[in-house]
Amino acid sequence: MVDAVLARSQRAKDSLPQRLERCALIILNQPFSKDLLSRVWAACQWRGCADGGANRLFDVLQESSDLKSADFLPDLVKGDLDSLRSDVNEYYAGLGVPVVKDEDQYATDLMKCIAEVQKIEASSPGQSQFTIILLGGLSGRLDQTIHTMSYLHKLRKQRKQIFVVTDDNVGWVLDEGEHLIEVDLSSIGPTCGLLPVGVESSILTTRGLRWNLDNFESSFNGLVSSSNATVSEEVYISTSRPIFWCIELAKSQP
């Protein structure tokens, strides 16, 4: 499923990655649909809720007539728990889900959950690193969205693949260098954007877009390639600095 829904990317000198071996889902306290929940949940082997993300999970399942709550029990709920409702806390704790309070005010709930994934990886050094999918993170409160993009920018040297998914789009950081992105046009696109988040500017060259760039300087003080579109199943991007790539996510077909 992830191979179809999420585009794949890495340095152009390497072959494109194979099917994901391990995938972790972190549910954030932002809105999402039951269809998107089903799609990303099925793709992952470990699932955690960042504080109020458990409220979102609980509410979506309560409002659904075709999804069973028993099939969507997270492996962990973690955060400072200032957003977690008491009824949701009692529900998941009563079913044996660990609900962990971490009062560290120098780490966000997202950071605390990623730290938990890193602990699991440290306990199994012979296995591949998790690909992480963040459900939410680009919708809702603007400050939380900026934090998500900022944290992904910081994690780009530590993690091979970390995606942010909402009902509207999927995004991730492309580090400096060359990238090939496989695009399943039945699942994602065509609308896309290349955003110079966290850098003063970046020099971009692309192939496979409707409006390709050729040594184009992208910056918040100048021009930004937003509302672009894919026209090929393979997109080439060369960037001199890290950028945030996002692409429209197709709706599930009835």
GINOR-V361570 format. One record per residue. N is the residue number from 1. RES is the residue in one letter. SS is DSSP state (H for helix, E for strand, C for the rest). Layout:
N&RES&SS ; N&RES&SS
This chain:
1&M&C ; 2&V&H ; 3&D&H ; 4&A&H ; 5&V&H ; 6&L&C ; 7&A&C ; 8&R&E ; 9&S&E ; 10&Q&E ; 11&R&E ; 12&A&C ; 13&K&C ; 14&D&C ; 15&S&C ; 16&L&C ; 17&P&C ; 18&Q&C ; 19&R&C ; 20&L&C ; 21&E&C ; 22&R&C ; 23&C&E ; 24&A&E ; 25&L&E ; 26&I&E ; 27&I&E ; 28&L&C ; 29&N&C ; 30&Q&C ; 31&P&C ; 32&F&C ; 33&S&C ; 34&K&H ; 35&D&H ; 36&L&H ; 37&L&H ; 38&S&H ; 39&R&H ; 40&V&H ; 41&W&H ; 42&A&H ; 43&A&H ; 44&C&C ; 45&Q&C ; 46&W&E ; 47&R&E ; 48&G&E ; 49&C&E ; 50&A&E ; 51&D&C ; 52&G&C ; 53&G&H ; 54&A&H ; 55&N&H ; 56&R&H ; 57&L&H ; 58&F&H ; 59&D&H ; 60&V&H ; 61&L&H ; 62&Q&H ; 63&E&H ; 64&S&C ; 65&S&C ; 66&D&C ; 67&L&C ; 68&K&C ; 69&S&H ; 70&A&H ; 71&D&H ; 72&F&C ; 73&L&C ; 74&P&C ; 75&D&C ; 76&L&E ; 77&V&E ; 78&K&E ; 79&G&E ; 80&D&C ; 81&L&C ; 82&D&C ; 83&S&C ; 84&L&C ; 85&R&C ; 86&S&H ; 87&D&H ; 88&V&H ; 89&N&H ; 90&E&H ; 91&Y&H ; 92&Y&H ; 93&A&H ; 94&G&H ; 95&L&C ; 96&G&C ; 97&V&C ; 98&P&E ; 99&V&E ; 100&V&E ; 101&K&E ; 102&D&C ; 103&E&C ; 104&D&C ; 105&Q&C ; 106&Y&C ; 107&A&C ; 108&T&C ; 109&D&H ; 110&L&H ; 111&M&H ; 112&K&H ; 113&C&H ; 114&I&H ; 115&A&H ; 116&E&H ; 117&V&H ; 118&Q&H ; 119&K&H ; 120&I&H ; 121&E&H ; 122&A&H ; 123&S&H ; 124&S&C ; 125&P&C ; 126&G&C ; 127&Q&C ; 128&S&C ; 129&Q&C ; 130&F&C ; 131&T&E ; 132&I&E ; 133&I&E ; 134&L&E ; 135&L&E ; 136&G&C ; 137&G&C ; 138&L&C ; 139&S&C ; 140&G&C ; 141&R&C ; 142&L&H ; 143&D&H ; 144&Q&H ; 145&T&H ; 146&I&H ; 147&H&H ; 148&T&H ; 149&M&H ; 150&S&H ; 151&Y&H ; 152&L&H ; 153&H&H ; 154&K&H ; 155&L&H ; 156&R&C ; 157&K&C ; 158&Q&C ; 159&R&C ; 160&K&C ; 161&Q&C ; 162&I&E ; 163&F&E ; 164&V&E ; 165&V&E ; 166&T&C ; 167&D&C ; 168&D&C ; 169&N&E ; 170&V&E ; 171&G&E ; 172&W&E ; 173&V&E ; 174&L&E ; 175&D&C ; 176&E&C ; 177&G&E ; 178&E&E ; 179&H&E ; 180&L&E ; 181&I&E ; 182&E&E ; 183&V&C ; 184&D&C ; 185&L&C ; 186&S&C ; 187&S&C ; 188&I&E ; 189&G&E ; 190&P&E ; 191&T&E ; 192&C&E ; 193&G&E ; 194&L&E ; 195&L&E ; 196&P&C ; 197&V&C ; 198&G&C ; 199&V&C ; 200&E&C ; 201&S&C ; 202&S&E ; 203&I&E ; 204&L&E ; 205&T&E ; 206&T&E ; 207&R&E ; 208&G&C ; 209&L&E ; 210&R&C ; 211&W&C ; 212&N&C ; 213&L&C ; 214&D&C ; 215&N&C ; 216&F&E ; 217&E&E ; 218&S&E ; 219&S&C ; 220&F&C ; 221&N&C ; 222&G&C ; 223&L&E ; 224&V&C ; 225&S&E ; 226&S&E ; 227&S&E ; 228&N&E ; 229&A&E ; 230&T&E ; 231&V&C ; 232&S&C ; 233&E&C ; 234&E&E ; 235&V&E ; 236&Y&E ; 237&I&E ; 238&S&E ; 239&T&E ; 240&S&C ; 241&R&C ; 242&P&C ; 243&I&E ; 244&F&E ; 245&W&E ; 246&C&E ; 247&I&E ; 248&E&E ; 249&L&E ; 250&A&C ; 251&K&C ; 252&S&C ; 253&Q&C ; 254&P&C
